[in-house]
């Protein structure tokens, strides 16, 4: 298995941004596009990769754990909603 890649300055900036973006008055999506010059979709792809990167965890363990919990909670909610939609009605 390959060793974890070192974090780039952008990776570190993304982790820091996730800790502090809610202090801003500008919508998060606008901040992402302005600060990182990325589409929102690409930003979240990179963030998802960071959450699985041991170097990101070593850099900011509390932040990465918090983001993983939020991600996992959203996945659970989506899964539960999908199950309810697929349940037969009126039994």
C-alpha positions, 0 to 999 in steps of 0.5 A: 500500500502506498504511503499517504500523500503529503498535504498540499497548501490547498488541502490544508486551506480546505481543512481550515476553511471547513473549521471557520466558513460559518463565521462569514456572511457570504454563502459557502458556495460563493466562498468556495468558488472565490477562495479555491477557484473550484466548482462546488462539486470539485471542492466536495470531491477533494474534501471527500478524498481528504477525509480518507487521507491519513495525512489530513487526519494527522494534520487536523484529527478533530476537524477530520473526525467532525467532518466524517461524522457529519458525512456519515450522518448525512449518508444515514439520513439519505439511506433512511429516506430512500428506504421510506420512499421504497416501503409499500404504503398502507399495510 
